[in-house]
Amino acid sequence: MPEGDTVLRTARRLNAALAGEVLRSSDLRWPSLATVDLAGQRVLEVAARGKHVLLRTDAGLTVHSHLRMDGSWLVHRTGQPWRVRSPEGVRAVLVAPGWTAVGHRLGMLDLVATADEAGVVGHLGPDVLADGWDAGGAQRALAALHEHPDREVGDALLDQRLLAGVGTFWMSELLFLRGTSPWTRVDDVPDLAGALALVRRMMRVSVEARDPVQTTTGDTRAGRNRYVHARSGLPCLRCGTPVRVAPIGTGPQARSAFSCPSCQPGPRPTDDGRRQAPLGHDRRGGVPGRRRGTSPRA
């Protein structure tokens, strides 16, 4: 699932292409929005809030989308063919004079009054990438996490109601770098404030990087760009111990947490010790079939 840094890059790309432009046409291929026509509305801005994208127009409307697992917004020069994996997956088309934005396999699509955006993003905790993070966002996030002292820290970091923007990639990599097991109680994590500062710093670097490949190692090559995430069964890049993966959280909200048993001592789930394969990635650590959209500034 795309995380906050990827979503912010997406919003910036859409903003560069559409902000200030009057839409020539729109096609929202969503049952509740099938008759909506945004033609003639000027795009004021496109912003990110955690993992959510908010496109605001001068008609006082906001197109709200969430990428979920496989969604993306691609930007193409108007009139040129769309480079999408499957045309049947297109959920939104916004056409401006210079650029066309195509929402592909979006997990959520809404149209709300801009004044009522809280109805779709008001439940979110402080955004780890927000400009106001140092002006109180960090303290609010820290307080929210400590309201759940017995919760597994990996699970708490993934709860968008407590902290918006962090997903399994950044959670797993952050806790590896901090030497903390994802199953450690929140109140047992040493210097949780320092951990939040680190994940923000890494994600901000990712947003600004020229290469969109997420990396925590400083190396963007496949299989070398992360320490543990999606590397179950492969040797830890630091100590050589096989990386393990196990569920974290409960019920339908359970996610996958990756960790090194040697570099991250502490509580761990029951593990039968059987050999594990890289989960969801090829053995080099790359994402199969990964494709990128075009940049309006390219």
C-alpha positions in Angstrom: 0.0 0.0 0.0 1.4 3.4 -0.9 2.5 5.3 2.2 2.6 9.0 3.2 5.7 9.9 1.2 4.4 8.3 -2.0 1.0 9.9 -1.5 2.6 13.3 -1.0 4.7 12.9 -4.1 1.5 12.0 -6.0 -0.3 15.1 -4.7 2.6 17.3 -5.7 2.7 15.8 -9.1 -1.0 16.4 -9.5 -0.7 19.9 -8.2 2.0 20.8 -10.6 -0.1 19.5 -13.5 -3.5 20.8 -12.5 -3.4 23.7 -10.0 -4.7 26.9 -11.6 -6.1 25.1 -14.6 -9.8 24.9 -15.7 -10.9 21.4 -16.2 -12.1 20.7 -19.7 -13.9 17.5 -18.7 -14.1 14.9 -16.0 -15.1 11.3 -15.9 -15.6 9.8 -12.4 -16.1 6.1 -12.9 -17.5 5.5 -9.4 -21.2 4.4 -8.9 -22.1 7.3 -6.7 -20.3 9.9 -8.9 -21.2 8.7 -12.4 -23.2 11.8 -13.2 -20.8 14.3 -11.8 -19.4 16.8 -14.2 -16.5 19.0 -13.0 -15.9 20.7 -16.4 -15.4 24.5 -16.0 -14.1 24.3 -12.5 -10.7 25.6 -11.7 -8.4 23.4 -9.7 -7.1 25.4 -6.7 -4.7 22.9 -5.3 -4.0 19.2 -4.7 -2.9 18.3 -1.2 -2.1 15.2 0.8 -3.3 14.3 4.2 -1.7 11.1 5.5 -2.5 8.5 2.8 -5.4 10.6 1.3 -5.3 12.9 -1.8 -7.5 16.0 -1.7 -8.1 17.9 -5.0 -9.9 21.2 -4.3 -11.8 23.3 -6.9 -13.0 26.9 -7.0 -16.6 25.6 -6.8 -16.0 24.7 -3.2 -15.7 21.0 -3.9 -13.0 18.4 -3.0 -12.3 15.2 -4.9 -11.1 12.9 -2.2 -9.2 9.7 -3.1 -7.3 6.9 -1.3 -4.9 4.6 -3.2 -5.4 1.6 -0.9 -3.3 -1.3 -2.1 -2.8 -0.9 -5.8 -4.1 2.6 -6.7 -2.2 5.4 -8.4 -2.7 8.7 -10.1 -0.9 9.0 -13.4 -0.3 12.2 -15.3 -0.1 12.4 -19.1 0.0 15.2 -21.6 -3.6 15.8 -22.8 -4.2 14.0 -26.0 -1.5 11.4 -25.6 -2.3 7.7 -24.9 -2.6 6.7 -21.2 0.0 4.3 -19.9 -2.2 2.3 -17.6 -1.8 -1.4 -16.7 -5.5 -2.2 -17.3 -7.9 0.3 -18.9 -10.8 -1.3 -17.0 -9.1 -0.2 -13.8 -9.5 3.5 -14.5 -11.7 5.2 -11.9 -11.2 8.9 -12.6 -10.2 11.1 -15.5 -9.6 14.8 -15.1 -8.7 16.6 -18.3 -7.0 20.1 -18.3 -5.6 21.9 -21.3 -2.0 20.7 -20.8 -2.3 17.6 -18.6 -4.7 14.8 -17.9 -4.8 13.0 -14.6 -5.9 9.4 -14.6 -6.8 7.7 -11.3 -6.2 3.9 -11.7 -7.5 1.3 -9.3 -8.3 3.9 -6.7 -9.5 2.3 -3.4 -11.8 5.2 -2.5 -13.3 8.1 -4.4 -15.6 10.8 -3.0 -16.8 14.2 -3.8 -17.5 16.4 -0.8 -17.8 20.1 0.0 -14.3 21.4 0.8 -15.8 22.8 4.0 -16.8 19.3 5.0 -13.5 17.5 4.4 -13.4 16.5 8.0 -16.0 13.9 7.1 -13.4 12.0 5.1 -10.1 12.8 6.8 -11.1 14.2 10.2 -10.5 10.9 11.9 -6.8 11.0 11.1 -4.1 11.6 13.6 -1.3 14.1 13.1 0.3 13.8 9.6 3.9 12.8 10.0 4.8 14.8 6.9 2.8 17.9 7.6 4.5 21.3 7.7 3.1 21.9 11.2 4.7 18.8 12.7 7.2 20.7 14.8 4.5 23.2 15.9 2.6 20.6 17.9 1.9 17.7 15.6 4.8 15.7 17.1 3.5 16.2 20.6 0.0 15.3 19.7 1.1 12.1 18.0 3.3 11.1 20.9 0.4 11.7 23.4 -2.0 9.7 21.2 0.4 6.7 21.1 1.0 6.8 24.8 -2.8 6.6 25.4 -2.3 3.0 24.3 0.6 2.0 26.6 0.1 -1.8 26.2 -0.4 -1.9 22.5 2.3 -3.3 20.3 4.3 -0.4 18.9 4.3 -1.7 15.4 0.6 -1.9 15.4 0.2 1.5 17.0 2.4 3.2 14.4 0.2 1.8 11.7 -3.0 3.2 13.2 -3.8 6.2 11.1 -6.1 7.5 13.8 -3.0 8.0 16.0 -0.4 8.9 13.4 -1.2 9.5 9.7 1.1 8.4 6.9 3.2 5.6 8.2 2.7 2.1 6.6 4.4 -1.3 6.9 7.5 -0.2 5.0 8.4 2.7 7.3 7.2 1.0 10.4 9.4 -2.0 9.8 12.4 -0.1 8.7 12.1 2.5 11.6 12.0 -0.2 14.3 14.9 -2.0 12.8 17.0 1.1 12.8 15.9 1.7 16.4 16.7 -1.9 17.4 13.2 -2.4 18.7 10.9 -5.4 18.2 7.6 -4.4 16.5 5.8 -6.4 19.3 7.3 -4.2 22.1 4.7 -2.4 24.2 4.4 1.3 23.4 5.4 2.3 26.9 8.5 0.1 26.8 9.9 1.8 23.7 12.9 3.9 24.6 12.8 7.4 23.3 9.6 7.1 21.3 9.8 10.8 20.5 13.2 10.2 18.9 11.6 7.4 16.8 8.9 9.7 15.5 11.5 12.3 14.6 13.5 9.7 12.7 10.6 8.4 10.7 9.6 11.9 9.7 13.2 12.7 8.7 13.5 9.5 6.5 10.1 10.1 4.9 10.9 13.7 4.1 14.1 12.6 2.4 12.1 10.1 0.4 9.6 12.8 -0.7 12.4 15.1 -1.9 14.6 12.4 -3.5 15.0 12.5 -7.3 14.6 8.7 -7.4 11.2 7.6 -6.2 12.5 4.3 -4.9 12.0 4.3 -1.1 15.3 3.6 0.7 16.5 3.4 4.3 20.0 2.1 3.4 21.0 4.9 1.1 21.2 2.4 -1.8 18.3 2.4 -4.3 19.3 -0.9 -6.0 16.7 -3.7 -5.8 17.3 -5.8 -2.7 19.6 -3.2 -1.2 17.2 -0.4 -0.5 15.7 -1.7 2.7 17.0 -3.6 5.7 14.0 -5.9 6.6 10.8 -4.9 4.9 9.7 -7.6 2.4 13.0 -9.4 3.0 11.7 -12.4 5.1 13.9 -15.4 4.6 16.8 -13.3 3.3 19.8 -12.4 5.5 19.8 -9.2 7.5 22.0 -6.7 5.8 23.6 -5.9 9.1 24.2 -9.3 10.9 23.2 -12.0 8.4 20.4 -13.5 10.5 17.4 -14.5 8.4 14.7 -11.8 8.5 11.3 -12.9 9.8 7.8 -11.8 9.1 4.7 -12.3 11.3 1.3 -10.7 11.7 0.9 -7.7 13.9 -2.4 -6.4 15.2 -5.7 -8.3 15.5 -8.5 -9.3 13.3 -9.0 -7.8 9.8 -6.6 -4.9 10.7 -3.7 -7.3 11.2 -0.7 -6.4 9.0 2.7 -7.9 8.3 5.8 -6.8 10.4 9.3 -7.6 9.3 12.2 -7.7 11.7 15.6 -9.2 12.5 15.5 -11.4 15.6 19.1 -10.5 16.4 19.2 -6.8 15.7 15.7 -6.3 17.3 15.6 -8.2 20.6 12.5 -8.2 22.6 9.0 -9.8 22.5 8.1 -11.7 19.4 5.1 -13.7 18.2 5.0 -17.4 18.2 7.3 -18.5 15.4 7.8 -22.1 14.3 11.1 -21.2 12.8 10.3 -22.6 9.3 12.1 -21.0 6.4 10.3 -18.0 5.0 10.2 -16.5 1.5 10.3 -12.8 0.7 6.7 -11.7 1.2 5.1 -10.0 -1.8 8.4 -9.2 -3.5 10.9 -11.1 -5.6 14.0 -12.4 -3.9 15.9 -9.3 -4.9 13.5 -7.1 -2.9 11.9 -5.5 -6.0 8.2 -5.1 -6.6 7.0 -7.2 -9.5 5.4 -5.3 -12.3 6.2 -1.9 -10.9 5.5 1.0 -13.3 5.7 4.7 -12.9 3.6 7.6 -14.2 5.0 10.5 -16.1 5.9 13.7 -14.4 4.5 17.0 -15.5 7.9 18.6 -14.9 9.9 16.0 -16.8 
